[in-house]
Structures are given as structure tokens and as C-alpha cells.
């Protein structure tokens, strides 16, 4: 179980085609702040039917897309 499992489950339960979450929202959902290790963990999300899209450092958002 990774530190982002709570976030992956949240994304999966959303059922949306694609959406953005702010770094702050991710911290509230996952209970941990987003850091450089997120790049390593993001591949786990495909097991939940989604993938991580654009990560904007300027806007501090992460885009999530449903995988078909």
C-alpha cells in the first residue's frame, strides 16, 4: 500500500472522464503533501483505471484522465 492509495481510490470513485485537483486538495485527500516521489507513485493509478496527466507547478494542479 502506497502513501497515495487514498488519493487513487478517490480518483477512481469520482467516475469523471478527466478533472483537476490542486496540490492542497491532494494533501487533504491523501493526508500527505505532494512531493517529487509523486512522479514515481503516479504509475500505480493505472491499476485504478486512470492516469496522471499534466502536473502544473505554476498553477499547483494535477490533471487526472480516465483510461479506456
C-alpha positions as CSV (number, residue, x, y, z in Angstrom):
1,X,0.0,0.0,0.0
2,X,1.5,3.3,-1.1
3,X,1.0,6.7,0.6
4,X,-1.2,7.8,-2.3
5,X,-3.7,4.8,-2.2
6,X,-6.4,7.1,-0.6
7,X,-5.9,9.5,-3.5
8,X,-6.1,6.8,-6.1
9,X,-9.3,5.5,-4.6
10,X,-10.8,9.0,-4.5
11,X,-9.9,9.5,-8.2
12,X,-11.5,6.1,-9.1
13,X,-14.7,6.8,-7.2
14,X,-15.1,10.2,-8.9
15,X,-16.0,8.4,-12.2
16,X,-15.2,11.5,-14.1
17,X,-13.6,11.4,-17.6
18,X,-11.0,14.0,-16.5
19,X,-10.6,16.6,-13.8
20,X,-8.0,18.6,-11.9
21,X,-7.1,18.7,-8.3
22,X,-5.0,21.3,-6.6
23,X,-1.9,20.3,-4.6
24,X,-3.8,21.4,-1.5
25,X,-6.8,19.2,-2.3
26,X,-4.5,16.3,-2.9
27,X,-2.9,16.8,0.5
28,X,-6.4,16.9,2.2
29,X,-7.5,13.7,0.4
30,X,-4.2,11.7,0.7
31,X,-3.1,13.1,4.1
32,X,0.3,13.8,2.7
33,X,1.7,16.6,0.6
34,X,2.6,16.1,-3.0
35,X,6.4,15.8,-3.4
36,X,8.9,14.6,-6.0
37,X,8.1,11.0,-5.2
38,X,4.6,11.5,-6.7
39,X,6.3,11.0,-10.1
40,X,7.3,7.5,-9.0
41,X,4.0,6.6,-7.5
42,X,1.8,8.0,-10.3
43,X,2.1,4.8,-12.3
44,X,0.1,3.0,-9.6
45,X,-3.0,4.9,-10.7
46,X,-3.4,2.9,-13.9
47,X,-4.5,0.0,-11.7
48,X,-7.5,2.1,-10.8
49,X,-8.4,2.9,-14.4
50,X,-6.9,6.4,-14.5
51,X,-3.7,8.1,-15.4
52,X,-2.0,11.3,-14.3
53,X,-2.0,13.9,-17.0
54,X,-0.4,17.3,-16.8
55,X,1.2,18.4,-13.5
56,X,1.3,22.2,-13.4
57,X,3.8,23.6,-10.9
58,X,2.7,27.1,-11.8
59,X,-0.9,26.5,-11.1
60,X,-0.2,23.8,-8.5
61,X,-2.7,21.4,-10.0
62,X,-2.7,17.8,-11.3
63,X,-4.9,16.6,-14.1
64,X,-6.3,13.0,-14.0
65,X,-7.7,11.2,-17.0
66,X,-9.8,8.0,-17.3
67,X,-8.0,5.2,-19.2
68,X,-10.0,3.3,-21.8
